[in-house]
Amino acid sequence: MGRSKGYAVTVTETATVVAASPPQEHRLPLSNLDLLLPPLDVGVFFCYKKPSAATKCSILSFNAMASSFKASLAQALDTYYPFAAEVVTNSLGEPELLCNNRGVDFVVAYADVELRELRLWDPMESVEGKLVPEKKAGVLCAQVTELKCGGLVVACVFDHRIADAYSTNMFLVAWSELATSKPLSRLPTFRRSLVTPRWPLRPDASFDRLYLPISSIPPPPEPSLSGDEAINRIYYITADDIRRLQSSTNKRTKTEAFTAYLWRALARAVPPEDASCRMGIVVDGRARLGGGASDMDDYFGNVLSIPYGTLGVEDLRRMELAEVADAVHGWLRRDATGEHFRGLVDWVEAHRPEPAVAKVYFREKGEGPACVISSGRWFPVTEVEFGWGKAAFGSYHFPWGGSTGYVMPMPSATAEGDWVVYVYVLKKVAEALEAEQPPVFRVLTPDYYLP
């Protein structure tokens, strides 16, 4: 499993990287969909092996690479200038962006550990606060770390209010393209008019089922799993296992089949006093709002909603996987539409300036635990190449601290069709996933990503 516990990280350089040619200082409002996100930071990291002697990048020193990272980051911030901004409060008390080229805190470091020794299956031990930095100011921070074996780790942490995974993926690809002297393959748009409310507003009351104003957040219930803590894990799932799940669900999508499987596992881990449990899916609204418009495809910001369903624990335990997948398909089809997102924008407008949040993250009396599947299927792990070869491994890292589980499947850098799955759940849920037979959630080992 590796021996990463307690290794030393030495910071060799700190800097603030600013955009090389920033736009004139201005304020950029957050969209109504941005305003649904609380102030949470999300991490992402990529691990690279030492280049082989036969490759061109093997002649580069780490110091040269670090300089290239900074120079290309400055170029990338010209286009992705919101990442060089800072969040301020407007006259309504709402957050907005001051695009003042405050810059990105950038760290260069050395870690006394080999890539094979990193226990990546336990990211809180192996990368949190060591290889994935803590963001102390601004919208984005970054760290490049040389490993004892000659490999390196590139990590970023960003403010989720400013960007979702889709937006950050665009930025990461652009940064790597500039680092390798390639032209940008796409340009972002910051046109808030693409997600403005309609007039007159049409805030459907059905959104009260999915979202709630901050003032309506229920008090936290007594923990249902006494003494159980949330833990972070990274697993992998083979392509064969994904196909097996899907083949058992009446041709439902891979996401629907995976969600159904996880929902049943969650039900098996809860105590008898919990009558129900909830499962949500983060849905990206770009394709649903865009209708083929390229501007929406390149929109930078949050375009997310979290529809969810509730089923009884005993029902979930007796249902076949196909039945649960049908239930997932039902509420997902109802809410994953363009009209859903337009209505959500209107609903937020009707409640402003009071902040609102997704209801699935909060338990009301009588409700059991919940879990949310996030949208990491388009994670560009094979595209983010900075001149050190292709990544051997990559993952998001989001130990957000709440009681609702968070699961993010991503494509594997190692085997086409496999998934890498970042998991933040109660310990008993993780144990239930690992105990399933035949296995689906497989514990990540160095032999998987360093064959």
N, C-alpha and C positions, 0 to 999 in steps of 0.2 A: 504493500500500500504506500510505500514511500516513508521518508523520515523527516518531514518538513518542520515538525514542531520545534519552535525556539530558534530557528536560524536567524542570523544577523543581516540586517539591511543597512547599508551605509549610504547616506545621501552625499553625492559628490558635487551636485550643482542645483541651485534653485534659480528660477528666472520667471518673469512675467512676460509672456509672448503676446504682442499686440498685432493687430492687422497691419500689413505692410502699407496698404493704401485704403484707410478706413473711409466710410461715408461721413458726411457732415453729421455732427451730433444731433440726435432727434429722439423722440419717444415713440415706441412701438407698442400699441395696446395689445393686451392678450385677448384672444378670441373667447367667446362664451364657452367653447369646448375646453380651452386652456384653463378657464376659471373653475372647472370641475375637479382639477387636480390640486391636492394639498401640497405644501412645500416638502417634497420628498426627493432625495438624491438617488440616482440609479448608476450602478457601475457596469463597465464592460471591459473585458480583457482578452488579449490574444497572446498565445505562447508560440515562440519560434525556435526551432532547433538551430544549432550551430551550422552554418552553411558548409557544404562539402567542398573539398579542395577544387573540384571540377567546375564549380559555379563562379560566375563573375563576382557575386557579392562577397565571396570568401576573402577577397583582398582588402575589403573595407575594415577599418578598425571600428571599435565600438564608439570611440570619440567622434569619428567622422559620421557615423550613423546618427549620434545624438545631435550633431550640428544640422544634419539633413532633416531630422524630425522637427527641430525648431524652425528652420527656414521654411519648410513646406507647411507647417502649421500656421505661420504668419500669412502665407499665401492663401491658405484655405479660409482663414478668418476674413479675408477681403470679401469673399462671397458669402460665407456663413457668419456674418458679423453679429447676429444675436448671441452667439456663443462667447463673444468678447465683451458683451454688455453686462449690466448688473440690474437686478430687480429692485424697483423702488415702489413707493405707494402713491397713488394718485389722489385727487381731491375727494373721491368717493370711498377711499380706504381700500381700494382694490389694487392688486399688484399689476405693474406694467414694466416694460423694459426701457431703461435709459441706455440708448445705444451711443455710448461715449468712448468706446475702445478701451475700456478698463483693462481688458486682456485676460489671458488664461494663465493661471499659476501652473508652472511646468517644473517637474522634478526629474533629475537624472540620478540614478542610484545603482549600487552594486549589491547583489544578494549572494551570501555565502551558501548557496544551495544549488544543486543540479536540477534540471527540469524533471528528470526521472524521480527525484526525491520528493517533489512537491505532491502533497496529498490533496490533489484537486477535488476529490470526491467530498472533502470537507473544506469548503472555501473560507469559512470563518477562521479556521486555523491556518490555512495555507496562503491566502491572498489578502484577506481583509486587513486594511491598515498597514500592509507590508508592500505588496505589489499593486494592489488597488488602493489609491490614496484616499484620504478624507478631504472632501471639498470644504474649505474654510471661508471662501468668499467667491463672488462672481457667479457665473452660470455654469462654467465648465472648468475642470482641472485635468491635468494629464501627467502621467509618469512613464518613463522609459527605464527599464531595469536590466542591467547585464547580469547574467547568471554565471555561476562558477564553471559550468560546462561550455560556455561560449554561446549559449542561446540567449534570448532576450524576451522580455514581457512588455507589452505596450498596453496601458490601461487608461481609461477615462472615467470620470464621474460627472454626471450632468444633472441639472435641475429639471425634474419631470414636468414642471409647469410650463417650461419653454419648449420642450421637444418630446415627442414620443419615440418609440424604437424605430419607426419608419424614417423619421427625420434624422435621427442620429446615424442610422445606417447610411443615408445619403452623404452625410458629412464624413463619416469614416472612409467611405470609398473615395470621396473627393480628396481627402488628405493623403491617402495612399497613392492616388494617381499623381498628385503634384510631387510627392516624394520620389517618384520614379519617372519624372519629366514627361508625363502623359497629359494630354488635354483633358479637361473635365468632361465626363461623359454625359452629365446632366447639370442643370442649374436650378437652384431652388427658387420658389416664389413665396413672398411673404404677404400676398394680397389677402388681407382680412375680409375683403368684400366677398370672397368665396364662401365664407361661413358666417355671414351676417344674418340677423333675424329677419323674418318676413314682416310686412306691415299690411294690414293689421296682424298682430301676433295671433298664432293659433296654438297656444300651449295646452296640449291634450292632457287631461287629468290622469291618463294612464301612466305618465312618467312619475307620478307620486308613488307608484309601486317600485320603481327602480332607483329613484334619487330622493334625497331629502335635504332641506335646509339645515345648516349647522345648528340652529336653535332647536331642531327637532331630533337631534341625535339622542337615542335612548341611553340611560345609564348602563355602564358595563355590567353584565350579569356575573354571577359567581362562575368561576371556571368549571367546565363540565368534566374535564379530565384532571383531577386533583394532582397537583405537583408536576404535571406534564409541561415541558417547555417546548417552544418552537425551535427547530433546528434547520440548518441549511445543508443541502446535499446536492451533488451533481451526479446524475446517472447517465447511462446510455441505453437506448432501445434499438434493437436490430431491425433492419428493414423487413426481415422475415416475420418478426413478432408484430410489427405494424400491419403487415398484410394479413396476418392471422386474425388480429382484432377486427380489421375491417371486413374480412370475409364472414365474420360471425354476426354482422349487423345489417343485413339486407341492403348492402351496397351504400351505406351511409358514408360520408366523407371520413378521411383519416382523423380529422379533428373531432368530429362527432363520436367516432368509435373510441378514440382515446379519452375523451371527456366522460363517456359512459363507463369505461373501465375504471377511471379514477374515482368517479362518483360512487360506484359500488364498493371500492376499496375503502373510501372514506366512511361509508355507512358501517362497514365491518369493524372499524376502529373506535366508534363512539360508544359511550357507556349506555346502559339500558334506559336511563332517565331522559335521554335525548330522543324525542319523538320524530324529528325530521332533520334533514340536512340540505344545504343549498349548494348549487354549483353554477358558476358564472363563466362566461367566455368574453375576453376582450375582443371587440370587433372593430376593425379599421373601416372608416366610412368613406375613404377617398374614392374608391371605385363606385360606391353607391351614390355619392353626391355628384361625382364628376360626369357620369353619363358619357364617358369617352373623352372628356375634355382633358387635354394634356396638362393644363395649369393645375388641376386638382391632383394629378399624378405626382406633381413636383411640389405640392404644398408643404411648407415647413411649419410645424406646430403640432398640436394634438388634434386628432380627428378620431376619437375613440368613444365607444360606449360599452357598457358592461351589462348586457341582458343576463338574466339568471333564472333558474327554475328551482322549485322546492318539491322534494318527494319525501315520503315517510321512510324512516330507517328500516322498518320491517318490510315495507314494500320493496325497497332497493335490495334487501338481502335475498328476497325470493325471486325477483325479476331476472329474466334472461338478459344477457348483454344487448341483444337486439331490441328488446323492449325499452331498455334505458336509453339506447341510442335514438329510438323513435321519439322519446320524450324530449331529448336534447334537440333533435331536429325541429320539433314543434315550436318551442319557444325561441329558438335561434332564427327560424324562418320568419316568425312574426315580427321580430325586432331588428333584424339585420337588413334594413331597407333604407333607401334614400329618404323616404318620408319620415322614418324614425329619427334620422339625424337632423332633418330640418325641424321636426317637432321638438327635439331636444334643445336645439339652439334657441328656439322660441321660449321653451320652458325656463331655461336659465335666465333669459332676458326678463321674463315676468317676475323673477325672484331677486334680481339684482337691486341693490349691491350686496345683499346677504349671500355669503358663499353657500354652495351646495356640494354634496358628495354622493358617491355611489352607495346605495343602501346595502348592497351585499356585504360590505365591510363591517356592518354593525348588527349585532344580535339583539333582537327583541325578546321579551319574556316568552318562554316556551319554544324558542327556535334553537335548533342545534347548530353545529359548526358549519362553516362555509369554506369553499375553495374557489379560486379564480384561475382559469387557464389564460395565459397571456399570449400575445401574438409575436412569437419569435421565429416563425417558419421562414421568414425572408432574411434572416441574419446572414450577412455577407462574409462568412468566415473564410471562404476560399478566394474572395476578391480583395480583401484588405491585405495588400502585399507592399511593404515599404521598401523593398530592396534587400531583404534578408531571407528571401524565399517565402514560400507559402506557409501559412500558419499550421502548426501541428495540432493546435487546440484553441478554441475560443468559446466564451460564454458570457452572458449577462450575469450580474451579481446584484441582488436586490433584497438584502435582509431588512425589510421595511419596519419590522418591529410590532406589527399588529397581530391579532389573533386569527385572522382569516388566512388560510393557506394561499400560496402563490406558486404556480407551476408554469414554467416557460420552456416548451420544446423548441429546439433549434436544429438546423442541419448540422451533421457531423463533418468535420474536416477530414476524417480518417476513412470513412466508408460511405459511399454514395447510397442514399436511401435510409441510412441510420439517423437517429435523432440523438442529440445531447439534450438532457433535460435538467434545467435548474429547478430545484424544489426548496420551498420554504414552507414547512408544515410542522404540526405537532409531532413530537418524537414517536408517539404511538402510531401515528399515520405512516411515518417513514418505515417503521418496523413492519407494519402490515403490508406495505408495498414490497419490501424486500423478501417477505415470507411467501408471497404468492407463487403458486405452482400451476402450470409451468411459468418460469420467471419472465417478467416483462421489464421491470425496472432493474437493470443490472448495475452493480456498484462499479464506478469508474476506477480503472487501474492504469498505471503507466504503460502496461503492455497493450492497452487498447489504442492510445494515441501516439505511442512511440514503438511501433511494431519492429 
